[in-house]
Structure formats: structure tokens, C-alpha cells
Amino acid sequence: MLRQVSAQVYAHATLLSIKSGLDRLVRVLSFYYAGIAGHTTWGHYRDNAKPTGFMAIVLRGKDNDSLLAEIDAAYQQWIRLAVAPRDALMHYQDSKSCWHFLPEESAEIQTHWISDGKGNEYGFGIATIGEYVREFYQLADRTLLLLSTRLPCQLERRSK
């Protein structure tokens, strides 16, 4: 039971940390992109509705800005998948878990499942969470590297 609860706490904390990290990255981006308020969070693309938060700025600017295009690609590839179970954890319920034996590794791994209350179910295990963490650090590193070659908005306006 302790192993199961520890794995659940680790999984939940990691998903929450990734979303928090994305929201903090928006704060950094606010110095380089106009229209980002201090309270703006990462946001979502929504089916048949306007995008929310920073993703609205990404949608408007991705065709003309290489960094926003990379962020859009990352959103499509992994961010939406990492944020969906986090949203379900925050707004609906805890995850359920089960154990799977992997004969190749002679090990049992825990897989977590959560439903978002709208009929969508998300499954994630340690390998998936590890991939989300790697992707987050790569996105953060790449974003900061690209921003290091630009002037912040206020400095850019002053230099013109």
C-alpha cells in the first residue's frame, strides 16, 4: 500500500509541477510578447471555442514567430497530453492505479488512470511522466535560449 500511495503522490506532484512550470514560463515570455498579463496562465486550445491564456497568443502569432511555432508544436505533441490529467486531478478526482508485470524487465510498474468527468479517461505511468519531464526541460531550455537572442518588449521599443 505504501508503494502504491508513494507512486500516486509522485505522479500527481510531477503533473502539477509541469503545469506550474509552464505557467511560470509564461511569466518569462510576458517580457518578450505584448498582451500577456501578470495573471496569464498557459491556457488551452478548445474544441469549437476560443483558446484561453497564453495559447491564444500562440495561435495568433505562430505563423510569424518561430518560437511560438515551436511552442504550438510542443502543445500538440505533449503539453495537452500532460496537462489533461493534471486538470482532471485538480478539478475532478484522484487517479486510480493498477500494477502491470513487465516480463522483459522482471518488474511491476504502476499505471494511473483518471477520468475528467466528461467521459475522457487518461492513463499514465512512470515512463510517460518521465517523458513529460524531459520534454518540459527541453522546451524550457529551448525557449530561454531563443529569448536570450531577443530584446525584451520595453527595451525593443526604446531602441527604435
Secondary structure, 3 states (H helix, E strand, C coil): CHHHHHHHHHHHHHHHHHHHHHHHHHHHHCCCCCCCCCCCCCCCCECCECCCCHHHHHHHHCCCCHHHHHHHHHHHHHHHHHHHHHHHHHHCCCCEEEEEEECCCCEEEEEEEEECCCCCEEEEEHHHHHHHHHHHHHHHHHHHHHHCCCCCHHHHHHHC
